[in-house]
Amino acid sequence: MALSKRTIDIIKSTVPALEVHGVQITSVFYKKMFSAHPELLNIFNHANQSQGRQQTALANMVYTAAKHIDQLENILPAVQQVAYKHRGLGVKPEHYPIVGKYLLIAIKEVLGEAATEEILEAWGEAYGFIAQAFIDLEDELYEKAKNQAGGWDGFKDFEVVEKVKESDVITSFYLKPSDGNQVPTFNPGQYITVRVHIPGEHYSLNRQYSLSVSPNKGYFRISVKKETDFVPNGKVSNYLHDHVSEGDTLEVSAPAGDFHLNENEDAPIALISGGVGLTPMMSMLDALVQSDSKRKVTYIHSSRHEGVHAFAEDVPTMISKLENGEFYFGYEKPMNPNGNHHFTGYLTKEFLQNKIDENTVCYVCGPVPFLKAVVNILESLGVPENNIRYEFFGPAMQLQKEKATV
């Protein structure tokens, strides 16, 4: 059932207000919803809430949905990305009416008299329409995760069978199902959700970590950065590093995510990462090696310095097994200025233009400033938009098009 033209027109009329007040609306929304339903704090990422990232991401989604309410197919990629995250976190159909109720309350509170009954009714209808699209897609994702070989519903106990320090800040955890069942396959680049119960914390905490190994090896591997750059430090990453040992168990949901290697393509491929953004690239690179790929594979990684460069020895070994592979790495502030790194400082257009042509399929992952710079450089080099594929670590966000200056 489609939305009426009257509803579409009313929703579009609210776009300017959402552009100005969107984050205020979503901030009020989350505050009121969590006050009435604190149990939802067992699902949502508290760090993203405290840093305002979740509020901004939701504001962007609401604004984009309103702007394209007459052509919702334009936001399907964003819907699918969020649906994967919801499936990994355990968001269910019964949660959507709660969200809708408090979203309308927040719109009314922030916009005041401007939020007429007509506008609220239109938004109620539109929200129900969009929510149903999420519910239907997530239902398919739940069924697929549960019914695949080795699949399950919700969270399941996995044993930490090995813990390996990869750099000063990144440690890998090898995971196998505690029930002894097989590990399901996944697409290289996907992530799993890890749920932990930290002593002293009232609510469970969920984090999504990319799998850093290719599928079909009989285990999952996540490679987690210990987050100490912000106050407070990353609760889950620090807990995993400092308190989870071999033999312990972690609750895990089935692999998810729409950022993954397309193994049916044969075009040249570039895996470009910054910092811990290398984790999904390791899965993709491993899969290319395991399949004895004949594609031209270019691996490019940027780290702050040698001490935080994970898998520095593994990557050359893996690249050497490819018929047509090459790798490059560089440091923002190298500890040894005369080391064997290929570039110093940030990735530049001058460096990338000799490594990538417009036919290359580019996968990019890393911090937001890194993503903005690299995506803009690739566009300036003539790489088509559909050949530039990137992943955020955190809530889905809009990548503003900016002129690259690095």
Order of alpha helices (4+ residues) and beta strands (2+ residues): alpha-alpha-alpha-alpha-alpha-alpha-alpha-beta-beta-beta-beta-beta-alpha-beta-beta-alpha-beta-alpha-beta-beta-alpha-beta-alpha-beta
